[in-house]
Amino acid sequence: MTMCGIDFAESERALIQDSADGAGMSFSEFVRSAALEKAEDMADTEAYNEALDGDGGTRYPMEEVVRMAAEAE
């Protein structure tokens, strides 16, 4: 495992520590988890945008999606 240093203002560190305590996690576990979740969210958003770019612009209203799903059953 690689260690890295991150600078936080004292108020930021206290806020993060309080949240970590509430989640039953160490400060490091909480920060690592939050960073990984953010990275995964960004990757998901990028994949979503790429899918939108490659779908030819076809869009359906929710009512139509529900109707098509009911017909497919």
C-alpha positions as CSV (number, residue, x, y, z in Angstrom):
1,M,0.0,0.0,0.0
2,T,1.3,3.5,-0.8
3,M,1.0,6.3,1.7
4,C,0.3,9.9,0.7
5,G,-0.1,13.1,2.5
6,I,-3.1,15.4,2.1
7,D,-3.3,18.9,3.7
8,F,-6.6,19.8,5.4
9,A,-7.5,22.9,7.3
10,E,-8.2,22.1,10.9
11,S,-11.9,22.7,10.5
12,E,-12.0,20.4,7.4
13,R,-10.1,17.7,9.3
14,A,-12.5,18.0,12.3
15,L,-15.5,17.7,10.0
16,I,-14.1,14.6,8.3
17,Q,-13.1,13.1,11.6
18,D,-16.6,13.6,13.0
19,S,-18.1,11.9,9.9
20,A,-15.6,9.0,10.1
21,D,-16.4,8.5,13.8
22,G,-20.1,8.5,13.0
23,A,-19.5,5.8,10.4
24,G,-17.3,3.8,12.7
25,M,-14.3,4.2,10.5
26,S,-10.8,5.6,10.9
27,F,-9.9,8.9,9.3
28,S,-7.8,7.2,6.7
29,E,-10.5,4.6,5.9
30,F,-13.1,7.3,5.5
31,V,-11.0,9.5,3.2
32,R,-9.9,6.5,1.1
33,S,-13.5,5.3,0.8
34,A,-14.7,8.8,-0.2
35,A,-12.0,9.2,-2.7
36,L,-12.6,5.8,-4.3
37,E,-16.4,6.5,-4.4
38,K,-15.8,9.8,-6.1
39,A,-13.4,8.2,-8.7
40,E,-16.0,5.5,-9.4
41,D,-18.8,8.1,-9.8
42,M,-16.6,10.0,-12.3
43,A,-15.9,6.9,-14.3
44,D,-19.6,6.0,-14.3
45,T,-20.5,9.5,-15.5
46,E,-17.8,9.3,-18.3
47,A,-19.2,5.9,-19.4
48,Y,-22.7,7.3,-19.4
49,N,-21.7,10.3,-21.5
50,E,-19.9,8.1,-24.0
51,A,-23.0,5.8,-24.2
52,L,-25.1,8.9,-24.9
53,D,-22.7,10.1,-27.6
54,G,-22.9,6.7,-29.4
55,D,-26.7,6.0,-29.3
56,G,-27.8,8.1,-32.2
57,G,-29.8,10.5,-30.0
58,T,-32.8,8.2,-29.6
59,R,-34.8,9.1,-26.5
60,Y,-38.1,7.7,-25.1
61,P,-40.4,9.3,-22.5
62,M,-40.8,7.2,-19.4
63,E,-44.4,6.3,-20.2
64,E,-43.2,4.8,-23.5
65,V,-40.4,2.8,-21.7
66,V,-43.0,1.4,-19.2
67,R,-45.3,0.5,-22.1
68,M,-42.5,-1.2,-24.1
69,A,-41.4,-3.1,-20.9
70,A,-45.0,-4.3,-20.2
71,E,-45.4,-5.5,-23.8
72,A,-42.1,-7.4,-23.7
73,E,-43.3,-9.5,-20.7
